[in-house]
Amino acid sequence: MVAKDGQKISAVLSDGNVPVSGGHGIGGGSGSIPLTSSGTFRAAVRQWWPYYAMMAPGLLFFFIWHYVPIWEAKMAFEQVRIIPPNIWVGLKNFQQLFSSPIFYSVLANTLIISGMKILFVFPVPIIVALLLNEVRSGKLRGFVQSAIYLPHFLSWVVIAGVFIALLSPTDGAVNQIQQSMGFGTTNYMTNTGSIRWVLVISEIWRSAGWDSLLYLAAIFAIDPQLYEAAEMDGANRWQKIWHVTIPGIVPTIATLFILNMGMFLSADLNQIINFQNDVNASTIDILDTYVYRMGLSTGEYALATAAGLFKAVIGMILVVTSHLVSKRLTGKGVW
């Protein structure tokens, strides 16, 4: 993505719209602001300030909730005291964390749930985008897109309520269908063998449509001449998808896969909290719920920080590793 942005900037600078020399500046005219080393930043801010203003809330959110806490990650190596200063204890919190059998249980649950989502959820938006691209009726495509985008705007509280109602063993639609077909009822929300699949299906229902937007954008960016050339060579629809469309969106797939690997150990805290109950807790208890309990319920801030730092380091390692593998296999990566 950075390389593409750099290419776009180079193209703009080279086509004369924003000359670097010759007395011109931002705007391309002789009366525009000169691009000097001292005035370039201020000139850019004056010209693009509406865009910076729109970006400001998002940047502020990430700065407060993602960058400021980095400094407090040092609590993972400290004994937190009510009255400062904290006491430096080195790796003691990590030793306590790794010696706990509960930690390995929640780590295994996290790996299983995240692995299931990568295998069964990640490919679905790609398939949805490919199918939508083949719909020739604009009205039908718009209706389908509106229908599949809607669940993304629902909170996990609402989605959990919908699935609890659908899967109810007494009056849920799914169990009523099972009974009409001669099968018995199943309490899916307390069945440890099915609750993980409920998480996967609910994740697909919520995110498949919205996540397909990125792949649709990548498909629309493919040169139409490639399809025309394939059609002249006698390619049918399936062959055009396989030899033109899919190779055209491989960079997008690779980038999103790498970013998803960075969140591999997250497994979506909001979803788990809303689907979790006393019966299925042992099956879907993950690292984030463990950190939540340690930090807010028991007040073990240092231990919770150590678990969160462990998750962050593993996520960074997965991002770098998947990037290198993707560069080796497809020639595409995040940077």
C-alpha positions in Angstrom: 0.0 0.0 0.0 2.8 2.4 0.8 4.5 1.6 -2.5 1.3 2.3 -4.4 0.8 5.6 -2.6 4.4 6.5 -3.5 3.8 5.6 -7.2 0.7 7.8 -7.2 2.6 10.7 -5.7 5.4 10.2 -8.3 2.9 10.2 -11.1 1.3 13.4 -9.9 4.6 15.1 -9.6 5.7 14.0 -13.0 2.5 14.9 -15.0 2.8 18.6 -14.2 -0.1 19.0 -11.8 2.1 19.7 -8.9 5.5 20.8 -10.3 8.4 20.7 -7.9 10.4 23.4 -9.7 9.8 26.3 -12.1 8.2 28.7 -9.7 5.0 26.6 -9.2 3.7 25.1 -6.0 0.6 23.4 -4.7 -2.3 24.0 -7.1 -0.2 23.9 -10.3 -0.5 27.7 -11.0 2.0 30.5 -10.9 0.2 32.2 -8.0 0.1 29.1 -5.9 2.1 28.5 -2.7 5.8 27.7 -3.3 7.0 24.2 -2.3 9.9 25.3 -0.2 11.4 23.3 2.6 10.0 25.7 5.2 6.5 26.3 3.7 5.6 22.9 2.3 4.0 21.5 5.5 2.0 24.7 6.2 0.9 24.9 2.6 -0.2 21.3 2.5 -2.2 21.8 5.8 -3.9 25.0 4.4 -4.9 23.2 1.2 -6.0 19.9 2.7 -7.2 21.0 6.1 -10.8 19.6 5.6 -9.3 16.1 5.1 -7.0 16.4 8.1 -10.0 17.6 10.1 -12.0 14.5 9.1 -9.0 12.3 10.0 -8.4 13.9 13.4 -11.1 12.0 15.4 -9.8 8.7 14.2 -6.2 9.6 14.7 -7.0 10.9 18.2 -8.8 7.6 19.0 -5.9 5.5 18.0 -3.4 7.7 19.8 -5.3 7.6 23.1 -6.3 3.9 23.0 -3.4 2.3 21.0 -0.3 4.4 21.5 -0.6 5.9 25.0 -1.1 2.5 26.6 2.3 1.4 25.1 4.0 3.3 27.8 2.0 1.5 30.5 3.1 -1.9 29.1 6.0 -1.6 31.5 3.5 -2.8 34.2 4.1 -6.3 32.9 7.5 -6.1 34.5 6.4 -4.4 37.7 4.5 -5.1 40.9 1.6 -2.6 40.8 1.1 -0.6 44.0 -1.8 1.5 45.0 0.6 4.2 46.1 3.4 4.8 43.5 6.0 4.0 42.6 5.6 0.4 41.3 8.3 -2.1 42.1 10.3 -3.6 39.3 10.1 -7.4 39.3 11.4 -8.3 35.9 9.9 -11.5 34.4 8.1 -12.6 37.5 4.7 -11.8 36.1 5.4 -13.8 33.0 6.7 -16.8 35.1 3.4 -16.7 37.0 1.4 -16.4 33.8 3.2 -19.4 32.1 2.9 -21.5 35.2 -0.9 -21.2 35.4 -2.9 -24.1 33.8 -5.7 -21.6 33.1 -3.5 -19.6 30.8 -2.8 -22.7 28.6 -6.5 -23.5 28.5 -7.5 -20.1 27.3 -4.6 -20.0 24.9 -5.8 -23.3 23.3 -9.3 -22.0 23.1 -8.0 -18.8 21.4 -6.0 -20.8 18.9 -8.9 -23.1 18.0 -11.5 -20.3 17.6 -9.1 -18.0 15.7 -8.0 -20.9 13.5 -11.7 -21.8 12.7 -12.3 -18.2 11.7 -9.3 -18.0 9.5 -10.3 -21.2 7.7 -14.1 -20.7 7.4 -14.7 -16.9 7.8 -11.8 -15.3 5.9 -12.6 -16.9 2.4 -16.4 -16.1 2.6 -16.1 -12.3 1.7 -13.9 -13.3 -1.3 -16.6 -15.7 -2.5 -19.3 -13.1 -1.9 -17.4 -10.5 -3.9 -16.8 -12.9 -6.8 -20.5 -13.7 -6.9 -21.7 -10.1 -6.7 -19.3 -9.2 -9.5 -21.1 -11.8 -11.7 -24.6 -10.3 -11.0 -25.5 -8.3 -14.1 -28.7 -6.7 -12.8 -27.8 -3.4 -11.0 -31.0 -3.4 -9.0 -30.6 -7.0 -7.8 -26.9 -6.4 -6.9 -27.9 -3.3 -4.9 -30.6 -5.2 -3.1 -28.3 -8.0 -2.2 -25.5 -5.7 -1.1 -27.9 -3.7 1.2 -29.2 -7.0 2.7 -25.7 -8.4 3.4 -24.2 -5.1 4.6 -26.8 -4.5 7.2 -25.6 -7.0 9.9 -22.3 -5.2 10.1 -24.0 -2.2 11.7 -25.6 -4.3 14.4 -23.9 -4.6 17.8 -22.9 -8.0 19.1 -25.5 -7.6 21.8 -28.2 -7.5 19.2 -26.7 -10.3 17.1 -26.2 -12.5 20.2 -29.9 -11.9 21.1 -31.0 -12.9 17.6 -28.9 -16.2 17.7 -30.1 -17.0 21.2 -33.7 -16.7 20.0 -33.1 -18.7 16.8 -31.3 -21.5 18.7 -33.6 -21.7 21.7 -34.3 -25.4 22.5 -37.9 -24.6 23.3 -39.2 -22.2 20.6 -36.2 -21.5 18.4 -36.7 -21.7 14.7 -33.7 -24.0 14.2 -34.9 -26.6 16.7 -38.4 -26.4 15.4 -37.1 -27.3 11.9 -35.1 -30.2 13.5 -38.2 -31.5 15.2 -40.2 -31.3 12.0 -37.5 -33.5 10.3 -37.6 -36.1 13.0 -34.5 -35.0 15.0 -34.3 -34.1 18.6 -33.7 -30.6 20.1 -30.2 -29.3 20.8 -29.3 -26.5 23.1 -26.6 -25.0 20.9 -25.7 -22.2 23.3 -24.7 -24.6 26.1 -23.4 -27.4 23.9 -19.7 -27.4 24.1 -19.4 -29.2 20.8 -21.4 -26.6 18.8 -20.8 -23.3 20.5 -17.6 -22.6 18.5 -19.5 -23.2 15.3 -22.2 -20.7 16.5 -19.4 -18.2 16.8 -18.1 -18.9 13.3 -21.6 -18.7 11.7 -22.5 -15.5 13.5 -19.2 -14.0 12.5 -19.9 -14.9 8.8 -23.4 -13.4 9.0 -22.1 -10.2 10.5 -18.9 -9.5 8.5 -19.0 -11.4 5.2 -21.0 -8.7 3.3 -19.1 -5.7 4.7 -15.7 -7.3 4.3 -16.5 -8.1 0.6 -16.4 -4.3 -0.1 -12.6 -4.3 -0.2 -12.5 -7.2 -2.6 -15.2 -5.7 -4.8 -13.2 -2.5 -5.0 -10.1 -4.5 -6.1 -12.2 -6.3 -8.7 -13.5 -3.1 -10.1 -9.9 -1.8 -10.4 -9.0 -4.7 -12.7 -8.4 -3.5 -16.3 -11.5 -4.4 -18.4 -9.2 -5.1 -21.4 -8.0 -8.2 -19.6 -11.6 -9.5 -19.6 -11.9 -8.6 -23.3 -8.7 -10.4 -24.2 -9.8 -13.5 -22.3 -13.2 -13.4 -24.0 -11.5 -13.2 -27.4 -9.4 -16.2 -26.5 -12.7 -18.1 -25.8 -12.7 -18.0 -22.0 -16.0 -18.6 -20.3 -17.1 -17.0 -17.1 -15.5 -19.4 -14.8 -12.2 -19.2 -16.7 -12.3 -15.4 -16.6 -12.8 -15.6 -12.8 -10.0 -18.1 -12.3 -7.4 -16.5 -14.7 -8.3 -12.8 -14.5 -10.3 -11.9 -11.4 -8.6 -13.9 -8.8 -5.1 -13.1 -9.8 -6.1 -9.4 -9.9 -7.2 -9.4 -6.2 -4.3 -11.5 -4.9 -2.5 -8.4 -3.5 -5.7 -7.4 -1.6 -6.1 -11.0 -0.3 -2.5 -11.2 0.8 -2.7 -7.8 2.6 -5.9 -8.6 4.4 -4.7 -12.0 5.4 -1.5 -10.6 6.9 -3.5 -8.0 8.8 -5.9 -10.8 10.0 -2.9 -12.8 11.3 -1.9 -9.8 13.4 -5.3 -10.1 15.2 -5.1 -13.9 15.3 -5.0 -14.1 19.1 -7.9 -11.6 19.6 -10.8 -13.8 18.5 -13.2 -10.9 19.1 -13.7 -10.1 22.8 -17.1 -8.4 22.2 -18.5 -11.5 20.5 -17.2 -13.9 23.1 -18.6 -11.9 26.0 -22.1 -11.8 24.6 -22.2 -15.5 23.7 -20.5 -16.8 26.8 -22.4 -18.3 29.7 -21.5 -20.4 32.7 -21.8 -23.7 30.8 -19.8 -22.9 27.7 -17.2 -20.7 29.4 -14.6 -23.4 29.5 -14.9 -23.9 25.7 -14.9 -20.3 24.5 -12.8 -18.6 27.2 -10.0 -16.8 25.3 -7.0 -14.6 26.1 -9.0 -11.4 26.0 -11.6 -12.6 28.4 -8.8 -13.8 30.7 -7.1 -10.4 30.6 -10.5 -8.8 31.2 -11.1 -10.9 34.3 -7.6 -10.5 35.6 -7.5 -6.8 35.2 -11.0 -5.6 36.1 -12.5 -8.4 38.2 -9.5 -9.5 40.4 -7.3 -6.4 40.1 -4.2 -8.3 38.9 -3.2 -5.4 36.6 0.4 -6.5 36.2 -0.6 -10.1 35.3 -3.2 -8.9 32.9 -0.7 -6.5 31.2 1.8 -9.4 30.9 -0.9 -11.5 29.1 -1.8 -8.6 26.9 1.9 -7.9 26.0 2.4 -11.6 25.2 -0.6 -11.5 22.8 0.8 -8.3 21.2 4.3 -9.8 20.7 2.9 -13.0 19.2 0.7 -10.9 16.9 3.7 -8.9 15.7 5.6 -12.1 15.0 2.7 -13.5 13.0 2.4 -10.3 10.9 6.1 -10.3 10.1 6.1 -14.1 9.4 3.0 -14.0 7.2 4.4 -11.0 5.3 7.6 -12.8 4.5 5.8 -15.9 3.5 3.5 -13.9 1.3 6.4 -12.1 -0.3 8.1 -15.4 -1.0 5.0 -17.1 -2.5 3.1 -14.3 -4.3 5.6 -11.4 -4.4 3.1 -9.2 -2.5 3.1 -8.1 1.1 2.2 -5.2 3.4 5.5 -3.4 2.8 
